[in-house]
């Protein structure tokens, strides 16, 4: 069965039972149960996601080492968190719009002569409706005192 997003999905138990003679009442009961469970799971995912964003905000106050450790967890990886060592030259190019992608920043790191004195922390945002993806610079840390 194809879902609305074009992916192949297996039918639910209630859908399968609906085709069994005399099992329509049971199918309806199972359908209601499935619907309730899906709603509860979606709500728990939202609560977990909200908790992790709060945890992320608290982690940022603990410094670069804590942040680098945090972005290694599965939630952060699912949200495309990344760290990018940079210097003031690269940050200036980023802020003035000369660099717009992770790849451009990575390429620029190989051509710079200056020490990489800062770390950018970014995360990805996927817009399913527009089928687009973009990165957000969340915070910048100084690696050492200047």
ABEGO torsion letter per residue (X at the ends): XBBAAGBBBBBBAAAAAAABBGAAAAAAAAAAAAAAAAAAAAAAAAAAAAAAAAAAAAAAAAEAAAAAAAAABAAAAAAGBBBBBBBAAAAAAAAAGABABAAAAAAAAAABABBBABBBBBBBBBBAAAGBBBBBBABBBBABBX
